[in-house]
Amino acid sequence: MKEFNITVVDTNNPKILKFEVNHFLVKGNYELKNIDEAKDSPLAQQLFYLPFIKTVYISGNFIALERFDIVEWDDVKDEVAQQLVDYLNAGEPIVNEETTQKKQPITVYAEVTPNPAAMKFVSNKKIVPYTYEFKNIDDAKDSQLARELFHFPFVKEVFFDENYVSVSKYEVADWNDITMELREFIRNFLADGKEVVSPETVQKTKETVEQSVADTNYDDTSQQIIDILEEYVKPAVASDGGNILFQSYEEDSKTVNVILQGACSGCPSSTFTLKNGIETMLKNMMGDKINQVVALNG
């Protein structure tokens, strides 16, 4: 039997406290604002008996609680943490996910991209918290949706961003023949409440991102380039079904190296976009610090 331990973590919101657990608790994400909404979560029902609990969040390996103003967390957090530990170690149910994971009202629409080999399938709900790129079925071992998409013989690559799936195809297939089939497959997968990417992988990605931020010490020019890409370039690239990542800045040659993902990778117009879009923007905003922008993968 698992032994549960809890670590109390502050958040940016002083009213919300996070209780991280050393094991995964649930597959889905749950935000419960009262005991009626918590009918499928025995744990949340217990927590709402505490008069200062306003909202309960349960996701992956943590429980986050929002309090009313009648108490301060410093006065009650140890008691709450102990109550959670006792509850979990008693083997009590957290969320009855079989009940909650009924068909969800999901809509998915197909959207063309500048890359004729890629199509973007946009959901009305967030599907992943980070970007994920899969070049083949071996890369997709931690994503059920990507694995199943690779079972279609015409699927070449798969890319996930917050609310969409970008699919690249082989030339043997025509979008007119396969778009509807892919759209319905993705919609049904999401509506069934299945995991797009495993919770373990999402947690590893979160830790990697946080560690990367902590370890990174960019020079001023590199940081300025990153800020421009984040604010002005990434939203436009995402709308085309892709992503751009800053790789490095070579001061001697004044070269910016980037990585293109999703629909932008291998896109015939990506060179034009780099030279006449991103490169021109960086030159205009940063002057003689920039000579050229190079995509390391295309």
C-alpha positions in Angstrom: 0.0 0.0 0.0 1.3 3.5 -0.9 2.4 5.8 1.9 1.4 9.3 1.2 3.4 12.4 2.3 2.5 16.0 1.7 4.6 19.1 1.1 2.9 22.5 1.6 3.7 25.0 -1.1 2.8 28.7 -1.3 1.3 30.1 -4.5 1.2 33.6 -6.0 -2.2 34.0 -4.5 -2.0 34.3 -0.7 -5.5 32.8 -0.4 -4.6 29.6 -2.2 -2.3 27.0 -0.7 -1.0 23.9 -2.5 -0.6 20.5 -0.9 1.7 18.5 -3.1 1.6 14.7 -2.7 4.3 12.2 -3.5 2.0 10.1 -5.6 -0.4 10.9 -8.4 -4.0 11.2 -7.2 -6.2 11.7 -10.3 -6.1 11.7 -14.1 -8.3 14.7 -14.6 -8.4 18.3 -13.4 -11.1 19.4 -10.9 -12.2 22.7 -9.6 -15.0 22.5 -7.1 -16.6 25.5 -5.5 -19.1 24.0 -3.1 -20.2 20.7 -1.7 -22.8 20.1 -4.4 -20.2 20.3 -7.1 -18.1 17.9 -5.0 -20.7 15.0 -5.3 -18.2 12.8 -7.1 -15.3 13.6 -4.8 -15.5 12.2 -1.3 -12.3 14.0 -0.4 -13.6 17.4 -1.5 -16.8 16.8 0.4 -14.8 16.3 3.6 -12.8 19.4 2.9 -15.9 21.6 2.5 -16.9 20.7 6.1 -14.1 23.0 7.1 -15.8 26.4 7.3 -12.9 28.3 5.8 -12.6 26.3 2.5 -13.9 28.3 -0.5 -12.6 26.2 -3.5 -11.0 22.8 -3.9 -8.6 22.1 -6.8 -7.5 18.5 -7.4 -5.1 17.7 -10.3 -2.3 15.3 -10.9 -0.3 15.0 -7.7 -1.6 18.0 -5.7 -4.6 19.4 -3.9 -4.9 23.2 -3.8 -7.3 25.0 -1.5 -8.6 28.5 -1.6 -9.7 29.9 1.8 -12.2 32.5 2.9 -10.8 35.5 4.8 -12.0 34.3 8.2 -8.6 32.5 8.8 -5.0 32.8 7.8 -3.2 29.8 6.3 -0.4 30.0 8.9 -3.0 29.2 11.6 -4.6 26.1 9.9 -2.3 24.7 7.2 -0.5 22.1 9.4 -3.9 20.8 10.6 -5.2 20.6 7.1 -2.1 18.9 5.8 -2.3 16.3 8.6 -6.0 15.7 7.8 -5.1 15.1 4.1 -2.3 12.7 5.0 -4.6 10.7 7.3 -7.4 10.6 4.6 -5.1 9.4 1.8 -3.2 6.9 3.9 -6.6 5.4 5.0 -7.2 4.5 1.3 -10.3 6.7 1.0 -11.5 7.6 -2.5 -10.4 11.0 -3.9 -12.5 11.4 -7.0 -14.9 8.8 -8.6 -13.5 9.4 -12.0 -15.6 6.8 -13.7 -18.6 8.9 -12.8 -17.1 12.3 -13.8 -15.5 11.2 -17.0 -18.6 11.1 -19.2 -18.7 12.5 -22.7 -17.6 16.2 -22.5 -19.1 18.9 -24.8 -16.0 19.2 -27.0 -15.9 21.0 -30.4 -13.0 20.7 -32.8 -12.6 22.5 -36.1 -9.9 22.1 -38.8 -7.8 25.1 -39.8 -5.4 25.3 -42.7 -1.8 26.4 -42.1 0.8 28.0 -44.3 2.4 24.6 -44.5 0.4 22.5 -47.1 1.5 19.3 -45.4 0.1 20.4 -42.0 -3.5 20.9 -40.7 -4.4 22.4 -37.3 -7.3 20.9 -35.3 -8.5 23.4 -32.7 -10.4 22.5 -29.6 -12.7 24.7 -27.5 -10.9 23.6 -24.4 -7.3 23.5 -23.2 -5.8 20.0 -23.9 -2.1 20.4 -22.7 -0.3 22.8 -20.4 3.0 22.7 -22.5 4.0 22.1 -26.1 4.8 18.6 -27.2 6.3 17.4 -30.6 6.3 13.8 -31.8 8.3 12.9 -34.9 7.2 9.2 -34.9 5.3 6.7 -32.8 8.4 5.9 -30.7 8.4 9.5 -29.5 4.7 9.1 -28.6 5.1 6.5 -25.8 3.8 9.0 -23.2 0.9 10.3 -25.3 -2.1 8.0 -26.0 -3.5 10.5 -28.5 -0.3 10.9 -30.5 0.2 7.1 -30.5 -3.3 6.5 -31.9 -2.9 9.3 -34.5 0.2 7.5 -35.8 -1.9 4.5 -36.5 -3.3 6.4 -39.4 -0.9 5.5 -42.2 -0.8 9.0 -43.6 0.2 10.8 -40.3 3.8 11.8 -40.4 4.2 14.1 -37.3 2.1 15.3 -34.4 2.4 18.5 -32.4 0.3 19.7 -29.4 -0.1 23.2 -28.1 -2.5 24.5 -25.5 -5.8 24.0 -27.4 -4.9 22.4 -30.7 -3.3 19.4 -32.4 -1.2 20.0 -35.5 -0.9 17.0 -37.8 1.6 16.7 -40.6 0.8 14.2 -43.4 2.6 12.2 -46.0 2.1 13.3 -49.6 0.2 10.1 -50.4 -3.0 11.5 -48.8 -5.1 14.6 -49.7 -6.5 16.8 -46.9 -9.9 16.7 -48.6 -10.1 13.0 -48.1 -8.8 12.8 -44.5 -9.6 16.0 -42.6 -13.1 15.0 -41.5 -11.9 11.6 -40.3 -9.1 13.2 -38.2 -11.3 15.9 -36.8 -13.9 13.4 -35.6 -11.3 11.1 -34.2 -9.6 13.9 -32.2 -13.0 15.2 -31.0 -14.2 11.8 -29.8 -10.9 11.2 -28.0 -11.1 14.5 -26.1 -14.9 14.1 -25.5 -14.2 10.7 -23.8 -12.0 12.5 -21.3 -8.9 10.5 -22.2 -5.4 11.7 -21.3 -3.6 13.6 -24.1 -0.3 13.3 -22.4 0.4 11.2 -19.3 0.3 13.1 -15.9 3.9 11.8 -15.2 5.1 13.4 -18.4 3.4 16.7 -17.7 4.9 16.7 -14.2 8.4 16.0 -15.7 7.9 18.8 -18.2 6.9 21.2 -15.5 10.0 20.3 -13.4 12.3 20.6 -16.5 10.8 24.0 -17.4 11.2 25.3 -13.8 14.8 23.9 -13.6 15.7 25.5 -16.9 14.4 28.9 -15.8 16.3 28.6 -12.6 19.6 27.5 -14.3 19.4 29.8 -17.3 21.6 32.9 -17.2 21.1 34.6 -20.6 23.1 37.7 -21.5 21.2 40.9 -22.0 20.9 40.5 -25.8 19.7 37.0 -25.7 17.1 37.9 -23.1 15.9 40.8 -25.2 15.6 38.4 -28.2 13.6 35.9 -26.1 11.2 38.7 -24.9 10.5 39.8 -28.5 9.9 36.3 -29.7 7.6 35.6 -26.7 5.5 38.8 -27.1 5.4 39.3 -30.9 6.4 36.1 -32.7 5.0 33.1 -30.7 1.4 34.1 -30.8 1.5 34.5 -34.6 3.4 31.3 -35.1 0.9 29.4 -32.8 -2.0 30.7 -34.9 -0.3 28.9 -37.8 -0.1 25.7 -35.9 3.5 25.8 -34.9 6.0 27.0 -32.3 9.4 28.8 -32.2 12.1 28.2 -29.6 15.1 30.4 -29.0 18.3 28.2 -29.1 21.2 30.6 -29.0 22.7 34.0 -30.0 26.2 34.1 -31.6 27.6 37.5 -30.7 30.5 37.3 -33.2 28.3 36.7 -36.3 25.2 38.4 -34.8 23.2 35.2 -35.6 20.1 34.2 -33.8 19.5 30.4 -33.9 15.9 29.1 -33.4 14.0 25.8 -33.6 10.8 25.5 -35.5 8.1 23.0 -34.3 4.7 21.8 -35.5 3.4 23.1 -38.8 6.4 25.5 -39.1 8.9 22.7 -39.2 9.6 21.9 -42.9 7.1 24.5 -44.1 8.0 25.8 -47.6 7.2 29.3 -46.4 9.2 29.1 -43.2 12.3 30.6 -44.9 10.3 33.6 -46.1 8.8 33.9 -42.6 12.2 33.9 -41.0 13.8 36.4 -43.4 11.0 38.8 -44.0 9.2 38.5 -40.7 11.2 37.5 -37.7 14.6 38.6 -39.0 13.2 42.0 -40.1 11.4 42.5 -36.8 14.5 41.8 -34.7 16.7 44.1 -36.9 14.2 46.9 -36.6 13.9 46.5 -32.8 17.5 45.7 -32.0 19.5 47.5 -34.7 23.0 46.3 -35.6 23.0 43.5 -32.9 21.2 41.2 -35.4 22.6 40.1 -38.7 20.5 37.0 -39.5 18.0 34.4 -38.1 18.7 30.7 -38.8 16.4 27.8 -38.1 18.5 24.9 -37.0 15.9 22.3 -38.2 14.6 23.9 -41.4 
